[in-house]
Amino acid sequence: MFDKILIANRGEIACRIIKTARRMGVATVAVYSEADAMSRHVRMADEAVFIGPSPARESYLVIDRIIDAAKRSGAQAIHPGYGFLSENEAFCHACDAAGVVFIGPPVGAIRAMGSKSEAKKLMEAARVPLTPGYHGDDQDPARLKGEADKIGYPVMIKAAAGGGGKGMRMVPKAEEFEGALASCKREASASFGSDHVLVEKYIERPRHIEIQVFGDAHGECVYLFERDCSVQRRHQKVLEEAPAPGMTPERRRQMGEAAVAAAKAVGYVGAGTVEFIATQDGQFYFMEMNTRLQVEHPVTEMITGLDLVEWQLRVASGEKLPLAQEQLHINGHALEARVYAEDPSKNFLPSTGKLVHLAPPAESLNVRVDTGVEEGDSISPFYDPMIAKLIVWDEDRDRALSRMLQALADYRVVGVNNNIDFLSRLVACPAFASADLDTGLIERERGFLFPDAAAPSPQVFAVAALAELLREREFASERARRSADPASPWHARDGWRLNGVARRSLIYRFGEQQTSVAVANRGDGFALTIDGATIAARGKIDRRGKMRVEFDGVRMEAAVVAAGGMRHVFLSGRAWRLAAVDPLHVSSEGAGGHGGLLAPMPGKVIALLVEPGASVERGQPLLILEAMKMEHTITAPSAGLVKAHRFAVGDQVGDGAELVDFEAAAK
């Protein structure tokens, strides 16, 4: 076994690897960029080596710097995690040349599976079922269009070197092919350094099922069952589970044996995942093989009781697989939800900023949180906006669903937009709950998953007001304790008045609506009046904002986090963002707009689609912004005139930067 390993990655996967290495007595070396100097993985590792500026291409993707860090630290092996250099053939070569063990498959396996088109040829020879399509080298747009026409629409364009949903486009009809191809090639080139694509038949209502495989250097290979990863947005996974609902033992064996055949065809060693597209009637087709550990590997660990990172270290150090196929068994059901800093209501637009408040659910045998951030850390625009992976296990799927809903209800994040409320709706969605799964579930269930914005209930405003009042009392008590006369009645916040009861109002705004909460002291609690109805309220609040509330004798738990002028209320599994209104404040903002379109997040301008002086219609694309390796099209908010572009192609822009001088047409 190794004495010391270097982790060529960051975030939650680096922290995950460190935990296992520490348990095994293996020292760890982290690498970090300028943006990650104070990151959690750096704090957790035994050593850390600086490797360059914040952009990944200048740090985490620079092979020479990673190899140099390994040599300087004396690390015997490098674990690449996932993403970055984990499936990079040149990096694997560089490790071999430097005499450092690459904790992953041999370079030949990476080369064979690194190109989707080449992998398809190998799988065809190994008799692994394939989706009908074109996987050739001729990349002439006319040839690709002709092949798509022969296959029949709808078709899927995929980056041959791709993964993670990047460089993929579904094309419903022939006239949309050329535009989709150009966009797909741009994104593929930016993400993977190659614009080579393949074209395949689009399977209607497909399920995405993957098989975890593991091989050793002694010729043995096993499958550790399947994961269903059908629930996706923008072809990126949102919820994963194991085992796959509705999977029969016979179909599991067929898919597992096909996955092992695929792995053996390339002499695979280490952890890998063979991904299949499955039809609703159970047919399955090889899609690709990821030659690394997967983001969703924890659900496999939860149902098998195994540590896949430990297996990786043992196999990479030359040991045989710890278990044979007949010794592997499934126990219970596990779900993983990816908690992201993003805004689901704005097409899952990534969010950046400081995690002002971060309170994950308590971990246990049933609940696991894999994260690379802590409260006070920031979600950077340079990397994936994942906050954490929330994993739950229980005896069966129904219990696991209930466990996940409770864990999500206990998760509190303030400082960035996040998808926790969306994930709660997704888990509760009847289609998901009944396992009516396919990769289009989010789109076909939009009515349930993206409901019209509803105003908070009076109870939400009551919780916000009660938190304010309880904090005031605590502050007064603390000030009294520190004073020269702690017993002085002047410290009391009990509302006593000589001729009556003190009354006041607290005002909150949600959207454009303002709600007033009239407050009167009542014994050890308060009388809160909202919209003419009065409730008796009392409770306790801790320094983290967690509350035990009693309204008219009914007790419940809630939380309120104050961040500047905002009050983040967590109640009944939902989060509400209220603005505390100061009635004496006078706004200095004007009534008119500035006539510009703003960048929704930091990024780079990669295309200008209209000329200055052009008249445009509402919704017409104006420019394309690339951020976090994804393309975001900025469209006209109304019919009008594009007066000027503020930035040129290639320029970096900040969050909220004015991109276009735009003049709306007169109504």
C-alpha positions in Angstrom: 0.0 0.0 0.0 1.1 3.6 -0.7 2.5 5.8 2.1 1.5 9.0 0.4 -0.8 10.0 -2.5 -1.4 13.3 -4.3 -5.0 14.2 -5.2 -5.1 16.0 -8.5 -8.5 17.5 -7.9 -10.5 19.8 -5.6 -13.9 20.1 -3.9 -16.0 17.3 -2.5 -14.2 14.5 -4.4 -10.8 15.5 -3.0 -12.3 15.6 0.6 -14.0 12.2 -0.1 -10.6 10.7 -1.1 -8.8 12.2 1.9 -11.3 10.6 4.3 -10.6 7.1 3.0 -6.9 7.6 2.8 -6.7 8.8 6.4 -8.7 5.8 7.5 -6.2 3.6 5.7 -3.2 5.4 7.2 -2.2 6.9 3.8 -0.9 10.5 3.9 -2.5 12.9 1.4 -1.2 15.9 -0.6 -3.7 18.5 -2.0 -3.1 20.8 -4.9 -4.8 24.2 -5.1 -5.2 27.3 -7.2 -5.4 30.9 -6.1 -9.2 30.6 -5.8 -8.8 27.5 -3.6 -6.1 28.7 -1.2 -8.4 28.4 1.8 -10.6 25.6 0.5 -11.8 22.7 2.6 -9.8 20.1 0.7 -6.6 22.1 1.4 -7.4 22.4 5.1 -8.1 18.6 5.3 -5.0 17.3 3.6 -1.7 16.5 5.3 0.1 18.7 2.8 -0.9 21.2 0.0 1.0 22.5 -3.0 0.1 25.6 -4.9 -0.2 25.0 -8.7 -1.3 28.3 -10.3 -4.0 30.9 -11.1 -7.7 30.3 -10.6 -8.8 29.2 -14.1 -8.5 25.4 -14.3 -6.6 25.6 -17.6 -3.9 27.4 -15.8 -3.8 25.2 -12.7 -5.7 21.9 -12.3 -5.3 21.1 -16.0 -1.6 21.8 -16.3 0.0 18.3 -16.3 3.6 19.5 -15.6 2.5 21.3 -12.4 0.7 18.3 -11.1 3.6 16.0 -11.8 6.0 18.5 -10.2 3.8 18.7 -7.1 3.9 14.9 -6.8 7.7 14.8 -7.1 8.3 17.6 -4.6 6.0 16.1 -2.0 7.3 12.5 -2.4 3.8 11.2 -3.3 4.0 7.6 -4.8 0.7 7.8 -6.6 -1.8 10.3 -7.9 -5.6 10.0 -7.6 -7.3 12.1 -10.3 -10.8 12.1 -8.8 -13.3 12.9 -11.6 -13.3 15.6 -14.2 -10.1 17.6 -14.9 -7.3 15.1 -15.8 -9.1 11.9 -14.7 -9.6 10.6 -18.3 -6.6 12.4 -19.9 -4.4 10.0 -21.8 -1.4 12.5 -21.8 -1.7 12.8 -18.0 -1.6 9.0 -17.6 1.5 8.9 -19.8 3.2 11.6 -17.8 2.6 9.7 -14.5 4.2 6.6 -16.0 7.1 8.6 -17.3 7.6 10.2 -13.8 7.4 6.8 -12.0 4.3 7.8 -10.2 1.3 5.4 -10.1 -1.8 6.7 -11.7 -4.8 5.5 -9.6 -6.9 4.6 -12.5 -7.0 2.4 -15.7 -4.0 1.9 -18.0 -3.4 4.4 -20.7 -4.7 2.0 -23.4 -8.1 1.8 -21.7 -8.3 5.6 -21.5 -7.4 5.9 -25.1 -9.9 3.2 -26.3 -12.8 4.7 -24.3 -11.8 8.4 -24.6 -13.4 8.7 -28.0 -17.1 7.8 -28.1 -16.8 6.8 -31.8 -13.7 4.5 -31.3 -15.4 3.0 -28.2 -18.4 2.1 -30.3 -16.3 0.2 -32.7 -14.7 -1.8 -29.9 -18.0 -2.5 -28.3 -19.4 -3.7 -31.6 -16.6 -6.2 -31.8 -17.2 -7.3 -28.2 -20.9 -7.9 -29.0 -22.1 -5.2 -26.7 -25.5 -3.8 -27.9 -25.1 -0.4 -29.7 -27.6 2.5 -30.5 -28.0 3.0 -34.3 -25.8 5.9 -35.4 -22.8 7.3 -37.2 -19.5 7.1 -35.4 -17.1 7.8 -38.3 -14.1 10.2 -38.7 -15.6 12.3 -41.5 -16.6 15.5 -39.8 -17.7 17.4 -42.8 -21.0 19.1 -41.8 -22.7 17.9 -45.0 -21.7 14.3 -44.3 -23.0 14.5 -40.7 -26.2 16.1 -41.9 -26.6 13.3 -44.5 -26.1 10.6 -41.8 -28.6 12.3 -39.6 -31.1 12.3 -42.4 -30.5 8.6 -43.0 -30.9 7.7 -39.3 -34.1 9.7 -39.1 -35.1 12.4 -36.7 -35.0 13.1 -33.8 -31.2 12.5 -33.5 -28.6 13.2 -30.8 -25.3 15.0 -31.6 -22.6 14.1 -29.0 -19.1 15.3 -28.5 -16.9 12.2 -29.2 -14.6 13.2 -26.3 -17.4 14.4 -24.1 -19.1 13.8 -20.8 -21.2 15.5 -18.2 -23.8 16.5 -20.7 -21.5 19.0 -22.4 -21.3 19.1 -26.2 -24.7 17.4 -26.6 -27.7 18.5 -28.6 -31.0 16.8 -29.4 -32.2 17.8 -32.9 -35.9 17.2 -33.5 -36.0 18.1 -37.2 -33.7 18.4 -40.2 -33.8 22.2 -40.5 -32.4 22.6 -37.0 -29.4 20.4 -37.5 -26.8 22.9 -38.8 -27.3 25.3 -36.0 -27.3 22.6 -33.3 -24.1 21.1 -34.9 -22.3 24.4 -34.8 -23.2 25.1 -31.1 -22.3 21.5 -30.1 -18.9 21.7 -31.8 -18.1 25.1 -30.1 -19.0 23.7 -26.7 -17.2 20.4 -27.3 -14.0 22.3 -28.4 -14.2 24.6 -25.3 -14.8 21.7 -22.9 -12.7 18.9 -24.3 -10.2 20.5 -26.8 -11.9 18.5 -29.7 -14.9 19.3 -31.8 -15.3 15.7 -33.1 -18.9 14.6 -32.8 -21.0 11.5 -33.5 -24.7 11.3 -34.4 -27.1 8.7 -33.0 -30.7 7.9 -33.1 -32.5 9.6 -30.3 -34.3 7.1 -28.1 -37.8 8.2 -27.0 -38.3 8.3 -23.2 -34.9 6.6 -22.5 -33.7 5.6 -19.1 -30.0 6.2 -18.2 -28.7 3.2 -16.4 -25.0 2.6 -15.6 -23.1 -0.4 -14.3 -20.3 0.0 -11.8 -17.4 -2.2 -12.9 -14.0 -2.9 -11.2 -11.0 -4.7 -12.6 -7.6 -5.6 -11.2 -4.2 -6.2 -12.8 -4.6 -10.0 -12.3 -7.3 -10.4 -15.0 -10.4 -10.3 -12.7 -13.4 -8.0 -13.3 -16.7 -7.7 -11.5 -19.8 -5.5 -11.7 -21.1 -3.9 -8.5 -24.7 -3.6 -9.8 -26.5 -0.7 -11.4 -27.5 2.9 -10.8 -30.4 4.7 -12.4 -29.4 8.2 -13.4 -32.4 9.1 -15.6 -33.4 12.3 -13.8 -31.3 15.0 -15.6 -31.3 18.6 -16.5 -29.3 19.8 -19.6 -28.1 16.1 -19.8 -26.5 16.4 -16.4 -27.6 14.2 -13.6 -29.7 15.6 -10.7 -30.9 12.5 -8.8 -29.3 9.1 -8.8 -30.4 5.9 -7.2 -29.4 2.3 -6.7 -30.6 -0.2 -7.5 -32.6 0.8 -10.5 -36.4 0.6 -9.9 -38.0 -2.3 -11.8 -34.7 -4.1 -12.6 -35.2 -7.8 -12.7 -32.4 -10.2 -11.6 -32.1 -11.5 -15.2 -31.8 -8.0 -16.8 -29.3 -7.0 -14.1 -27.2 -10.0 -14.9 -27.4 -9.3 -18.7 -26.4 -5.7 -18.2 -23.7 -6.6 -15.7 -22.1 -9.2 -18.0 -22.2 -6.8 -20.9 -20.4 -4.1 -18.8 -17.8 -6.6 -17.8 -17.3 -7.7 -21.4 -16.8 -4.0 -22.3 -14.3 -3.5 -19.6 -12.3 -6.7 -20.5 -12.3 -5.6 -24.2 -9.9 -2.8 -23.2 -8.0 -4.5 -20.5 -9.6 -2.4 -17.8 -8.1 -2.0 -14.3 -9.7 0.0 -11.5 -13.1 1.6 -11.1 -15.1 2.4 -14.2 -18.7 2.9 -15.3 -20.3 1.5 -18.4 -23.3 3.6 -19.3 -26.4 2.3 -21.1 -29.4 3.9 -22.7 -32.4 1.7 -21.8 -35.9 1.7 -23.4 -39.1 1.5 -21.4 -39.5 -2.2 -22.4 -36.1 -3.1 -21.1 -33.8 -3.1 -24.2 -30.4 -1.5 -23.5 -27.6 0.0 -25.7 -24.0 0.9 -24.9 -23.6 4.7 -24.6 -20.1 5.2 -23.3 -17.6 4.2 -20.6 -16.3 6.6 -18.0 -12.8 5.5 -17.1 -12.9 6.9 -13.6 -14.8 7.1 -10.4 -18.3 8.6 -10.9 -19.9 11.5 -9.0 -22.7 9.1 -8.0 -20.5 6.3 -6.7 -21.8 6.8 -3.1 -25.2 5.1 -3.8 -23.3 2.0 -4.9 -21.3 2.2 -1.7 -24.5 2.5 0.4 -26.2 -0.6 -1.1 -23.0 -2.8 -1.0 -21.4 -1.6 2.2 -18.1 -1.1 0.3 -15.7 1.8 0.0 -14.8 2.2 -3.7 -11.9 4.6 -3.1 -10.4 1.9 -0.8 -10.8 -0.6 -3.7 -9.1 1.9 -6.0 -6.1 2.3 -3.7 -5.7 -1.5 -3.2 -6.0 -2.3 -6.9 -3.6 0.5 -7.9 -1.0 -0.8 -5.4 -1.2 -4.3 -7.1 -3.6 -6.1 -4.8 -6.4 -8.4 -6.2 -10.0 -7.4 -6.0 -11.2 -7.8 -2.4 -14.4 -9.8 -3.4 -15.5 -12.1 -6.2 -18.8 -11.6 -8.1 -20.7 -14.2 -6.1 -19.7 -12.4 -2.9 -21.4 -9.1 -3.9 -24.9 -8.4 -2.7 -27.5 -5.6 -2.7 -28.8 -4.4 0.6 -31.6 -1.8 0.6 -32.0 1.3 -1.5 -30.0 4.5 -1.8 -30.6 8.0 -3.4 -28.2 10.8 -4.1 -29.3 14.4 -4.7 -26.8 16.9 -6.1 -27.1 20.2 -4.2 -26.1 23.0 -6.5 -25.6 26.7 -6.3 -28.0 27.5 -9.2 -31.4 28.9 -9.9 -33.9 26.3 -11.2 -36.4 29.0 -12.1 -33.9 30.5 -14.6 -33.0 27.4 -16.5 -30.6 26.2 -13.7 -28.4 29.2 -14.1 -25.3 28.8 -11.8 -25.0 31.1 -8.8 -21.8 32.4 -7.2 -21.1 34.0 -3.9 -20.3 33.5 -0.2 -22.0 30.8 1.8 -23.3 33.1 4.5 -25.1 30.2 6.3 -24.6 26.5 5.6 -26.3 23.9 7.8 -26.5 20.4 6.3 -28.6 17.7 7.9 -27.0 15.6 10.6 -25.0 12.6 9.2 -25.9 9.1 10.4 -26.0 5.5 9.1 -28.9 6.6 6.9 -27.7 10.1 5.8 -24.4 11.1 4.3 -23.2 14.4 3.1 -20.2 14.6 0.7 -19.1 18.2 0.4 -16.1 20.4 -0.4 -17.3 23.6 1.3 -18.1 24.9 4.8 -19.9 28.0 6.0 -18.0 31.1 5.0 -16.5 29.5 1.9 -17.4 30.8 -1.6 -18.8 29.2 -4.7 -16.4 30.4 -7.3 -17.2 31.1 -11.0 -14.1 29.1 -12.0 -15.4 25.7 -11.1 -18.5 23.5 -10.9 -21.1 25.1 -8.6 -21.8 21.9 -6.6 -22.3 22.6 -2.8 -22.7 18.9 -1.8 -24.0 15.5 -2.6 -26.7 14.4 -0.2 -27.0 10.6 0.0 -29.6 8.6 1.9 -30.2 4.9 2.5 -33.0 2.8 3.8 -34.5 -0.6 3.6 -36.5 0.0 0.5 -37.2 2.8 -2.0 -40.3 4.2 -0.4 -38.5 4.6 2.9 -35.5 6.1 1.2 -37.7 8.7 -0.5 -39.1 9.7 2.9 -35.6 9.8 4.3 -34.5 12.1 1.4 -37.4 14.5 1.9 -36.6 14.9 5.5 -32.9 15.4 4.9 -33.7 18.1 2.3 -36.1 19.8 4.7 -33.2 20.0 7.2 -30.7 21.5 4.7 -30.3 25.3 5.0 -28.2 27.4 2.6 -28.0 31.2 2.5 -25.8 33.3 0.3 -26.3 31.7 -3.1 -29.3 30.6 -5.1 -29.7 26.8 -4.7 -31.8 23.9 -5.9 -32.9 22.5 -2.5 -36.6 23.4 -2.9 -36.5 22.1 -6.4 -35.0 18.8 -5.3 -37.8 18.5 -2.6 -40.4 18.9 -5.3 -38.6 16.4 -7.5 -38.5 13.7 -4.9 -42.2 14.3 -4.0 -43.2 14.4 -7.7 -45.7 11.6 -8.3 -43.9 10.4 -11.5 -40.6 10.1 -9.6 -42.2 8.6 -6.5 -43.9 5.9 -8.7 -40.6 5.3 -10.6 -42.1 6.4 -13.9 -38.6 7.4 -15.0 -36.9 8.7 -18.2 -34.4 11.4 -19.0 -37.2 13.8 -19.9 -38.9 13.6 -16.6 -38.1 17.2 -15.5 -39.4 18.6 -18.8 -42.6 16.5 -18.8 -43.3 17.3 -15.2 -42.7 21.1 -15.4 -46.1 21.9 -14.1 -45.4 20.2 -10.8 -41.7 21.0 -10.6 -41.9 24.7 -11.6 -45.2 26.0 -10.0 -46.2 29.6 -10.3 -44.7 31.7 -7.5 -47.0 31.7 -4.6 -47.0 34.2 -1.7 -45.8 32.9 1.6 -48.5 31.9 4.1 -49.2 34.1 7.1 -47.3 31.5 9.2 -44.1 32.3 7.3 -44.4 36.0 8.2 -45.2 35.0 11.8 -42.0 32.9 12.0 -39.9 35.8 10.6 -41.4 38.2 13.1 -41.1 35.9 16.1 -37.4 35.3 15.2 -36.9 39.1 15.2 -38.6 39.5 18.6 -36.7 36.5 20.2 -33.4 37.9 19.0 -34.2 41.3 20.5 -35.0 39.7 23.9 -31.8 37.7 23.8 -29.7 40.8 22.9 -31.4 42.7 25.8 -30.7 39.9 28.2 -27.0 39.7 27.1 -26.7 43.4 27.5 -28.2 43.3 31.0 -25.8 40.5 32.0 -22.9 42.7 31.0 -24.1 45.8 32.7 -23.4 47.2 36.2 -27.0 46.6 37.2 -28.3 43.3 35.6 -31.6 43.5 37.5 -32.6 46.9 36.3 -36.1 46.9 34.8 -34.9 49.3 32.1 -33.2 46.3 30.4 -36.5 44.4 30.1 -38.1 43.9 26.6 -41.5 42.9 28.0 -43.6 45.7 26.5 -44.7 47.1 29.8 -46.3 50.5 29.7 -47.9 52.6 32.4 -51.3 52.9 30.7 -51.6 49.9 28.3 -49.6 47.5 26.2 -46.8 48.5 23.8 -47.7 47.8 20.2 -45.5 47.9 17.1 -45.4 46.6 13.5 -42.8 44.6 11.6 -43.0 44.9 7.8 -41.7 42.3 5.3 -41.7 42.3 1.5 -41.9 39.3 -0.7 -41.6 40.3 -4.4 -43.8 43.4 -4.7 -46.1 42.5 -1.8 -45.6 44.0 1.6 -47.0 42.4 4.7 -47.3 44.0 8.1 -47.1 42.0 11.4 -48.7 43.8 14.3 -47.0 42.8 17.6 -48.2 43.0 21.2 -46.4 41.5 24.2 -48.4 38.7 25.9 -46.8 37.2 29.0 -43.7 35.2 27.9 -44.8 35.4 24.3 -46.5 37.7 21.8 -49.7 38.3 20.0 -49.0 38.5 16.3 -51.7 40.0 14.0 -51.5 39.3 10.2 -54.3 40.2 7.8 -56.7 40.7 10.7 -56.1 37.3 12.3 -54.3 37.2 15.7 -52.2 34.2 16.9 -50.5 33.6 20.2 -46.8 33.0 19.6 -43.8 32.0 21.6 -40.6 30.0 21.1 -36.9 29.7 21.4 -34.1 30.5 19.0 -30.4 29.5 19.0 -27.5 31.4 17.5 -27.7 29.5 14.3 -31.3 30.6 13.7 -32.9 27.3 14.5 -36.3 27.7 16.3 -38.8 25.8 18.3 -42.1 27.6 17.7 -45.5 27.4 19.2 -48.4 29.1 17.5 -51.8 28.8 19.3 -50.6 25.7 21.1 -49.2 24.0 18.0 -45.5 23.3 18.1 -43.2 23.1 15.1 -39.5 23.6 14.1 -38.3 26.4 11.8 -35.2 28.5 11.2 -34.7 32.1 10.3 -31.3 33.4 9.1 -30.7 37.1 8.9 -28.4 38.2 6.1 -28.2 42.0 5.8 -31.7 43.2 5.2 -33.0 39.8 4.2 -34.7 37.2 6.3 -34.4 33.6 5.1 -37.2 31.6 6.6 -37.1 27.8 6.6 -40.4 26.2 7.4 -42.1 22.9 6.5 -39.4 21.9 4.1 -39.4 25.1 2.1 -37.3 28.2 2.1 -38.6 31.8 1.8 -36.6 35.0 1.2 -38.2 38.0 2.8 -36.9 41.6 2.9 -37.2 43.3 6.2 -38.6 46.8 5.4 -37.5 49.9 7.3 -40.5 52.3 7.1 -38.1 55.2 7.5 -35.9 54.2 4.5 -36.3 56.2 1.3 -35.2 54.5 -1.9 -32.8 56.5 -4.1 -33.5 54.3 -7.2 -35.2 55.9 -10.1 -38.3 54.6 -11.7 -36.8 54.1 -15.2 -34.5 51.4 -16.5 -31.0 51.8 -17.8 -31.7 50.4 -21.2 -29.0 47.6 -21.0 -29.0 43.9 -20.7 -27.0 42.5 -17.8 -24.7 39.4 -17.5 -26.5 36.9 -15.3 -23.1 35.7 -14.0 -19.4 36.1 -14.7 -18.3 34.6 -18.1 -16.8 35.2 -21.5 -18.5 36.5 -24.6 -18.0 33.9 -27.4 -20.4 35.2 -30.1 -22.2 38.4 -31.1 -25.3 37.4 -33.1 -26.6 40.8 -34.2 -24.9 44.0 -35.6 -25.3 47.4 -33.8 -28.2 49.3 -35.3 -30.2 46.1 -35.9 -33.9 45.9 -35.0 -34.8 42.8 -33.2 -37.9 41.0 -32.0 -38.7 39.8 -28.4 -36.7 36.7 -27.6 -34.2 37.0 -30.5 -30.7 35.8 -29.6 -28.3 38.8 -29.2 -25.1 37.2 -28.0 -23.7 34.0 -26.4 -22.0 34.0 -23.0 -19.8 31.1 -21.9 -19.8 30.5 -18.1 -18.8 27.4 -16.1 -18.2 25.5 -19.4 -21.8 26.1 -20.5 -23.3 28.4 -23.2 -25.9 30.9 -22.1 -27.8 32.8 -24.9 -28.8 36.4 -24.0 -32.0 37.3 -25.8 -33.9 40.5 -26.4 -36.4 41.3 -23.6 -38.7 42.9 -26.1 -38.9 44.2 -29.6 -36.4 47.0 -30.0 -33.0 48.4 -31.3 -29.5 47.1 -30.5 -27.6 50.3 -30.2 -24.2 48.9 -29.3 -22.4 45.9 -27.8 -20.3 46.8 -24.7 -17.9 43.8 -25.1 -16.2 42.1 -28.0 -15.9 38.3 -28.6 -13.3 36.9 -26.1 -13.9 39.5 -23.5 -14.4 38.4 -19.9 -17.4 40.1 -18.2 -18.4 40.3 -14.5 -21.7 39.4 -12.9 -24.3 42.2 -13.7 -22.1 43.8 -16.4 -24.1 45.7 -19.0 -23.7 43.7 -22.2 -25.8 45.5 -24.7 -27.1 49.0 -25.2 -30.7 48.3 -26.0 -33.6 50.5 -26.7 -37.1 49.0 -26.4 -39.6 49.8 -29.2 -42.3 52.3 -28.4 -45.6 50.6 -27.5 
